[in-house]
Amino acid sequence: MGFIFNLGIETEFFLFRPTANGGFEPALKPDFLEKPAYDMRLLLNSMPVLDELVTAMNVLGWDVYSFDQEDALGQFETDFAYCDALTMADRFTFFRLMAGQIAAKHGMFASFMPKPLANRTGSGAHYNMSLASIEGGANLFVDEKDPRGCGLSQLGYQFIAGVLRHAKAICAVIAPTVNSYKRLIAQGSMSGFTWAPIFICYGNNNRTNMLRIPMAGGRVECRAADIACNLYLGAAMILAAGLEGIAERLDPGEPNTENMYHVAPDELRRRGIERLPQTLAEAIAEFERDPLSRDVMGDAMYRAFVAYKTEEWRKYHTHVSDWELKEYLRFF
């Protein structure tokens, strides 16, 4: 179709230390802030491991332009230059290996579990996406005269519409674990919002939508993806859906500009906005029934993915958890 798929990934992860009893704790101390996001003291305390990681990324030519302490204690994010999707998938996969090895040198371990702490935010891997022209490399999602005011071209809106059409199936691949769906909640046991999406919708510079158009325009950010995903598969699914939207000239409707967590159910129904899957079981069922899944993966990978993830859900669902024992063991 004459396009290059460019992709930038925000890599979020935790640094923990093993404890003597076989558990774990945040690698940084003291835990003196309820929300330590962007706290410079904690960032400086973690500099030995972060400096080694960022230096390695830059030696590899990744061009890191920011890194920070995120919302939870010991949670970090690195941001580096976008590139074509296949190269980014290589880098993303290698990043997890590299970060884990560097953390181990400092007596820590890096966790890429989407939601390791129930009362803290989870770790995303937001996909920042655009299409460029093969001839010249110009960003085809840019439109400074966008009548909807988001700085996105008609091609970009068509891409969004395709992704929204297949969002439930895509979710199984970009949020691929049982634990992923404990991240895709509005609040849960936390004191504040998670800022993770729960509805299939898009908007302007608004973090409560699944698909966000950042303030500068010219790209689309998928916020449902988490750090446990296989980027080769996730990028393939989301690209195929977006290209379908372009081929069929789909329109996603008007952007949502308000906090979507606060929109009443009746209003969501009026706008035709549905929820993302709330469990891995739901997501796999949607993946299995969507023809796009088999088209993207081919028969063998499609069957293997469904079988493997169905078994993962079965093992989780039949496990008796500590929560169940506390809740029911002596209840009656």
N, C-alpha and C positions, 0 to 999 in steps of 0.2 A: 504493500500500500504506500510505499515511499516514506515511511516513518522510522525514526529512532525512538525507542522507549527509554527515556532517562529516569533515573530513580535515585533518590536520596533517602537514607534510613537513619532514624534517631535511635541509637542503641542505648537502652536503659537496662541496668543490671544492679544487683546487690553485691556488696562485699561483706562476708561473714567470717567469724572465727569459730572453729570447733571448740566445744567446752568439754570439761573433764567427764561429764556424765553422758557423753555421746550426742549431746544436743548442739546448738549453735547460738550465737549472739551477734549483733552488729559489730563489725570490725572496729568501729570508732567509738570512743568514749570521751567525755561524759554525754549521757543522753539528757541534756538539759533543756531541750526545746521540743514542744509538742509538734511543731512543723518546722523542721530545719532547712527547708528549701532555700538554696542559694546562700546558705550561711558560710561566710568566708572562713571562720575559724575551723569549722569541720572540713572544709575543702583543704585548708592548709595542713591539717592533721593527716590527711590522706595523700598528701603530695608524693611521698616516696613511691607508692604503687602507681598513682595516676600519671606522674611524670614519666615513669618508665613505659607505661602503656602508650601514652600520647606520643612520646618520642619514637617508639617503635612504629606507630601508625604513620608518622610523618616521614620516617626513613623509607617506608614502603611507598611513599608518594600519595598518601590519601588526603593530605591537606586538611588537617583538623582545624576547624575555626572556632569551636567552643567545647568546653566540658564543664560540668558543674555537679554539685551536691543537689540531689533532687528532693522530692517532698518527704520521703522517709529517711530515717537515720541510716547511713551506710548505703543509700541508693544513689547511683550516678548515671549520668548521660554523657555520651560523646557524640559530636556532630561533625561530619566531614563531607568533603565535596561530593556532589552528585556525579554520576557517570551512567553509562548504558547499563541496562538492568542485569545482563549476564555478568558483567564485571562486578557490579554491586553485590550480586548473590555470592560470588566467589569471596569478596571481601568480608561480607557479613558472616559467612560460615567460618572463615579463618579468624575473624575477630573473637568469636566465642572461645575458640581453642587458645588463641594468644592471651586473652584476658585471664583465662583460667590458669594458664601456666605461670604468668607473671604474678598473679595473686598468690599462688602456692609458694613462690619464692619468699613472700613476705609473711608467711604463716597464716594466710587467709584462703578462702575459696570464693570464687565468683559464682553467683547463682543466676541462672537465666530462667528460673521458674517464674511464670507470669504473676503469681500472687502468693509469695511466701509468708506474708504477714497479714492476718485478717483485718487488723485495725490500721493498716497503712495502704498507700496507693500501690498498684501493681506496676509491672514493668512492660511498657509498650515497645513497639518497633514501628513507629508511624512511617507509612510509605508516602513519600513526597514525590509526586508523579507528574511528568509532562511528556508530550510528544514533540520531537524536533524533525525538521526536514533533513532527509539524507543529503540533499544538495544544499550545502551551506550551513546546516546545523541550526537554523533559526528556530527559536521556541514557538511552536504553533499554538500554544495555549494562551499567549499574551494578547490582550485587547484592551488598550487604555481607554477606549470609547465604549466599553461594555455597557449596554443600557441597563443591565441589572446591577451595575455598580460594584462588581466584584473583581474587575480586571481580568476576566476570563473570556476566551474566544468561544464562538459557537461550537467549534470542534471540541473544546474542553467540556462544554455542557453536554454534548452528545456522549462523550466518554463517561461522564458522571452518570448519565441516565442508564447506560449499559451496565455499569457496576451496580447501581441500585437495583436493577431488574434481577440480578443474580446474587445479590448480597448474602442471602441465607446460605447458599451453597459455598460461596467464597469464604464465609466465616469458618467453615470446617477446616480450611487449609491455612488461613492466616491466624486463627485462634485454635490450635490443633490439639489441645490437651483438656482433660477433665478440669484441671485447675484454671484454664484460660477463662472459663465462664464465671469464676469468682472475682475476676477483674472487671468484667463487663457488667457492672452494676452502678447505680447512681450514688449509693451511700453505704449500705450495709452496716457493719459495726464501727465504721469510722466516725470521727467527729465532724467531718466536712465532706464535700463532694469528692468523688474519685476523678472526675473529668474524663472518664471513659464513656464511650457511646453505648446507648442501649436501644436506640431506634434507627431504622433504615431511612436516613434522610441526609440532606446536605445543606450547607449554609455558607455564610461569608466567614469572617474571622471569628468563628464561634466554635468553641471546643466541645460543645455538647452534641454536635452532629457526627455521624459516622464519617462523612466526607466533608472536609473543611477547605475553603479557599482562603489561604492566609492573606494578610492585609496587603501585601505587595502584589497579589494576583499572579497569574502566569503559571500556576501549578495547583494540583489537587492533593490534599493530604488525607490518607485513609487512617483513621485513628483506632480502628478495631483490631489492627494487627498487633501481636505481642512478640516478645523477644524469643519465644520458643519455636517460632514458625520456621518452616523450610522455605527460604526465600525463592528458591528455584521454582517450587510449585506455586507458592503464593503469587509471585509476580506473573507467572504464566496464566493463572486463573483470572486475575484481575485485568491483565492486558487483553485477554480474549474477550472478556465481558465488555470492556471499554471499546474495543474495535467493533464489536457487534452494534453497540450504540451509535457509533459513527456510520457504519454501513447502512443502518436502518434510519438514520437521521432522527434519533429519539430526542425527546425534550424532557428534562427532569422537573419542570415546573419552576416556580419561584423559590429563591433561597429562603431558608429559615434563619431568622436573625435573633430570636430570643432564646433564653435558657430552656432547652427542650425538656429538662427534668421537670419543669413547672407547668408544661402544657397539659391541659385536662384531657382525659381519655376521649371525651366526645369530640374535642377539637382535633385530636390526632386522627380519629376515624374520618372526620370531615375532610381532612387533607389527604387521606389515604396512606398515612404513615404507619407502618407495622414495626413490631419489635424485632430486634436481632434474636437469633436462637439463644435460649437461656441455659442450655446444657449441651455438652458434647453429643449426647444422644439425638437431640433435636437437630443439631447442625449436620450430623452424618446422615440423618434421614433426608434433609433438604439436599445435601450433596448427592445422595444416591438417586434422587428423583429428577434432578436437573440435568437435561441432556448436555449442557455445557461441560459438565465434569468429565464425562466419557470422551467428548470431543477433544478436550485439552490433554487429558492424561493417556488416552488410549485404553484398550480393553484390559490389558494385564495390570497396569498401574492402578486403574480405576478399581478393579476388583480387589487388589491387594490393599489399597488404602481403606476401602470400606470395611473389609474383613478385619484388618489390624485395629482400626479405631473402634469398631463395634465390640471387639474383644476387650479393648482397653476400658470402654464404658462398662461392660459386663463385670469385669474384675473390680472396678470401683464400686459399682452399684451393689454387689453382693458382699462387700467388705463391711464388717460391723465396726463403726468408728467410736472413738472416745466420746464424741458428742452424744451419740445414741445411748451409750451406756449411762452417761450422766443424766440424760433426759428421761429414760424409760425404765432403767433396771429396777428401781424401787418406787416407781411412780404409782403403781396400782396396789 
